[in-house]
Amino acid sequence: MNAPAPLRPTAASEPLALLYCAHHPWLNAWLRRRLGDAADAADLAQDVFVRLINKPLLQLDNAAKARAYLKAVAQNLATDLWRRRQLEQAWLEALANAPESYAPSAQHQVEVMQTLCELDAMLRSLPAKVSRVFMLKMVCEMNEADIASDMGISTRMVRKYQAQAMLHCMKLELSLTQHPHSQCTPSPLIATPHSLCTDPAIELVQP
């Protein structure tokens, strides 16, 4: 694997370039120890600084503060990488256990993985109670009364939380079907918000 190309400093990016030059080798080594994989470490170390390009830098007036900040960004990216690979593994296991008649195309597999990652990110962004109602309803197939009893809330609140979750599903559906980088047609699995959780492939690998 080729080494990542260094960021080119400009007048506007000079603080970031200085941060890169001072701490990139350390961050790369730290990630390599944490991840145990040189290629992943190099990619994530580069991604950390790419993430900071369009963000205002904090006042990092000493090396300790700078490294603590870079570690926090790197840990978030590493968590995203870990969760994405968990989803990929679950998807591969689902394919292995799926009926022989279920043979998704390569394009459909890419779309399923994209949807799973987006759905996972959406669930993590929701308030805890909203996310739990969504999972109990869609994954465990519990009715409103059972969800209310399980969570110690009223059925009215269950409906409220469910509506909030479905609103986020609608926003997710819209973002996927209008993704500016996607050159493929929308997959049938994202035809409706409800289908985000009822497509057979996705149902097997709910996080």
Backbone torsions as a table, in degrees:
resi	resn	phi	psi	omega
1	MET	NA	130.2	-180.0
2	ASN	-68.9	147.1	177.9
3	ALA	-66.5	142.2	179.3
4	PRO	-59.1	140.7	178.4
5	ALA	-69.6	134.8	-179.4
6	PRO	-67.2	148.9	175.9
7	LEU	-67.4	138.8	-179.6
8	ARG	-93.6	119.2	-176.3
9	PRO	-72.6	143.2	170.1
10	THR	-128.0	177.6	179.7
11	ALA	-59.1	-40.1	-177.8
12	ALA	-73.9	-30.7	-175.4
13	SER	-100.6	8.9	-174.7
14	GLU	-56.8	-44.2	178.5
15	PRO	-58.8	-40.8	178.9
16	LEU	-67.5	-39.5	179.0
17	ALA	-63.1	-40.0	177.8
18	LEU	-65.4	-40.5	177.6
19	LEU	-62.2	-42.0	179.7
20	TYR	-61.6	-49.9	-177.6
21	CYS	-63.0	-36.5	-175.8
22	ALA	-78.2	-31.6	-168.5
23	HIS	-126.2	-8.7	-179.6
24	HIS	-59.0	-47.0	179.3
25	PRO	-58.6	-41.8	178.7
26	TRP	-64.1	-45.2	-178.4
27	LEU	-63.1	-41.8	179.1
28	ASN	-60.8	-43.8	179.5
29	ALA	-66.1	-40.7	179.5
30	TRP	-62.9	-43.9	179.0
31	LEU	-66.7	-36.6	179.4
32	ARG	-62.6	-39.5	177.6
33	ARG	-68.0	-39.5	-177.8
34	ARG	-71.6	-41.9	-173.3
35	LEU	-91.6	-25.2	-177.3
36	GLY	70.5	20.0	-179.2
37	ASP	-143.4	117.5	-175.0
38	ALA	-65.9	-38.4	-178.2
39	ALA	-67.0	-46.0	177.6
40	ASP	-62.3	-40.5	-179.9
41	ALA	-62.4	-44.2	-179.9
42	ALA	-63.7	-42.5	179.8
43	ASP	-64.1	-46.3	-177.9
44	LEU	-68.9	-37.7	178.5
45	ALA	-61.1	-41.3	177.5
46	GLN	-68.0	-41.4	-179.0
47	ASP	-61.8	-34.4	178.8
48	VAL	-55.6	-48.2	-177.0
49	PHE	-74.6	-31.6	175.1
50	VAL	-62.3	-40.3	178.5
51	ARG	-61.3	-28.1	-174.8
52	LEU	-88.4	-7.1	-174.3
53	ILE	-57.2	-45.8	-175.5
54	ASN	-101.6	17.3	178.7
55	LYS	-112.8	141.3	175.4
56	PRO	-67.2	129.0	-178.9
57	LEU	-75.3	141.2	175.2
58	LEU	-71.4	166.6	176.0
59	GLN	-77.1	95.0	-178.5
60	LEU	-103.0	84.7	-169.4
61	ASP	-87.7	2.9	173.7
62	ASN	-151.3	165.3	-174.5
63	ALA	-63.4	-36.7	-178.3
64	ALA	-62.9	-44.6	178.8
65	LYS	-65.3	-42.2	-179.6
66	ALA	-60.8	-45.3	-177.3
67	ARG	-70.8	-35.0	176.4
68	ALA	-63.6	-40.4	179.3
69	TYR	-66.1	-46.7	-179.8
70	LEU	-64.1	-37.5	178.2
71	LYS	-63.8	-40.1	-179.7
72	ALA	-63.2	-44.4	178.0
73	VAL	-63.7	-44.0	-178.6
74	ALA	-64.0	-39.1	179.8
75	GLN	-64.6	-38.7	176.9
76	ASN	-63.1	-43.6	179.2
77	LEU	-66.2	-38.7	178.8
78	ALA	-65.3	-38.4	177.1
79	THR	-63.5	-42.8	177.3
80	ASP	-60.7	-42.4	179.0
81	LEU	-62.5	-44.3	-179.4
82	TRP	-62.9	-45.3	-179.7
83	ARG	-65.4	-40.2	179.5
84	ARG	-62.2	-40.5	179.6
85	ARG	-71.6	-32.1	173.5
86	GLN	-61.9	-44.0	178.7
87	LEU	-63.8	-42.1	178.7
88	GLU	-60.9	-42.7	179.8
89	GLN	-65.6	-42.5	178.5
90	ALA	-62.9	-38.7	178.9
91	TRP	-65.0	-42.7	178.5
92	LEU	-64.5	-39.0	177.8
93	GLU	-67.2	-37.7	177.7
94	ALA	-63.8	-41.8	178.0
95	LEU	-62.1	-41.0	-178.1
96	ALA	-65.0	-30.5	-177.4
97	ASN	-98.2	-1.0	-178.0
98	ALA	-74.6	156.0	176.2
99	PRO	-58.3	151.5	-178.7
100	GLU	-60.8	-27.8	-179.0
101	SER	-69.8	-18.3	179.6
102	TYR	-89.8	103.8	-177.2
103	ALA	-132.3	80.0	-177.5
104	PRO	-66.6	145.9	176.7
105	SER	-70.3	166.8	177.9
106	ALA	-59.9	-39.4	179.8
107	GLN	-63.9	-42.9	-179.6
108	HIS	-64.8	-37.8	178.5
109	GLN	-63.0	-41.2	177.4
110	VAL	-62.3	-41.9	-178.7
111	GLU	-67.0	-38.6	177.9
112	VAL	-62.8	-45.7	179.7
113	MET	-62.7	-40.1	178.3
114	GLN	-62.0	-44.0	-179.1
115	THR	-66.2	-40.9	178.1
116	LEU	-60.9	-44.4	-179.7
117	CYS	-64.9	-41.4	179.0
118	GLU	-67.1	-40.2	179.4
119	LEU	-65.8	-41.3	177.6
120	ASP	-61.0	-44.1	179.3
121	ALA	-64.7	-39.4	179.5
122	MET	-63.4	-45.2	-179.1
123	LEU	-61.7	-37.9	-179.8
124	ARG	-71.9	-21.5	-179.4
125	SER	-86.3	-15.1	-178.0
126	LEU	-77.9	153.2	170.1
127	PRO	-56.7	150.0	-172.6
128	ALA	-55.6	-43.8	-177.3
129	LYS	-69.5	-36.6	178.1
130	VAL	-64.5	-45.2	179.5
131	SER	-62.5	-41.3	-178.4
132	ARG	-66.9	-42.6	177.0
133	VAL	-58.9	-44.8	-179.9
134	PHE	-58.4	-47.2	-177.4
135	MET	-68.7	-41.2	179.4
136	LEU	-64.7	-36.8	-179.5
137	LYS	-74.0	-49.6	-171.2
138	MET	-85.0	-37.1	-175.6
139	VAL	-92.7	-48.1	-178.5
140	CYS	-86.2	-10.8	177.7
141	GLU	57.6	39.0	177.8
142	MET	-84.4	149.0	176.6
143	ASN	-83.8	173.6	-174.3
144	GLU	-61.4	-40.8	-178.0
145	ALA	-64.3	-42.1	-179.6
146	ASP	-68.3	-38.4	177.9
147	ILE	-64.0	-44.2	179.6
148	ALA	-59.8	-43.1	179.5
149	SER	-66.0	-42.5	-179.0
150	ASP	-62.8	-38.6	-174.4
151	MET	-97.7	-7.5	-179.3
152	GLY	69.8	36.2	178.6
153	ILE	-129.0	171.3	179.8
154	SER	-80.5	159.8	176.6
155	THR	-64.5	-29.2	177.2
156	ARG	-62.5	-41.4	178.5
157	MET	-69.3	-34.4	175.9
158	VAL	-59.3	-46.6	179.7
159	ARG	-63.4	-38.8	179.2
160	LYS	-63.5	-47.3	-179.7
161	TYR	-65.8	-37.5	179.4
162	GLN	-64.9	-39.9	178.6
163	ALA	-64.0	-39.8	177.6
164	GLN	-62.4	-42.1	179.8
165	ALA	-65.3	-41.9	-179.0
166	MET	-68.3	-31.4	174.9
167	LEU	-62.3	-41.8	177.1
168	HIS	-66.1	-34.2	176.0
169	CYS	-63.0	-41.2	179.3
170	MET	-63.7	-41.0	177.8
171	LYS	-65.1	-38.9	178.5
172	LEU	-65.2	-43.7	178.3
173	GLU	-57.9	-44.8	-179.0
174	LEU	-63.8	-41.9	-178.8
175	SER	-66.7	-33.0	179.5
176	LEU	-74.8	-41.6	-177.6
177	THR	-74.0	-21.3	179.4
178	GLN	-112.5	22.0	-177.6
179	HIS	-59.5	122.8	-175.0
180	PRO	-64.9	-21.9	-176.8
181	HIS	-97.5	-3.8	-177.5
182	SER	-86.5	128.8	178.9
183	GLN	-105.2	1.7	-177.3
184	CYS	-104.4	161.3	179.3
185	THR	-74.9	152.6	-178.5
186	PRO	-59.5	142.8	178.9
187	SER	-77.8	146.3	176.0
188	PRO	-57.6	-24.8	-177.0
189	LEU	-67.3	-16.2	178.6
190	ILE	-114.2	30.4	-177.6
191	ALA	-69.1	-31.2	178.7
192	THR	-139.4	158.8	177.3
193	PRO	-56.4	-41.4	-177.9
194	HIS	-62.2	-34.3	-176.8
195	SER	-68.6	-14.6	175.5
196	LEU	-59.8	-25.8	-177.2
197	CYS	-115.1	-5.8	-177.2
198	THR	-111.5	-4.3	172.1
199	ASP	-60.7	132.2	-176.2
200	PRO	-53.8	-38.1	-177.7
201	ALA	-67.2	-45.1	-177.5
202	ILE	-70.6	-36.8	-178.2
203	GLU	-59.7	-32.2	-178.3
204	LEU	-72.8	-22.5	-171.7
205	VAL	-123.0	29.1	177.7
206	GLN	-57.6	131.0	179.3
207	PRO	-71.2	NA	NA
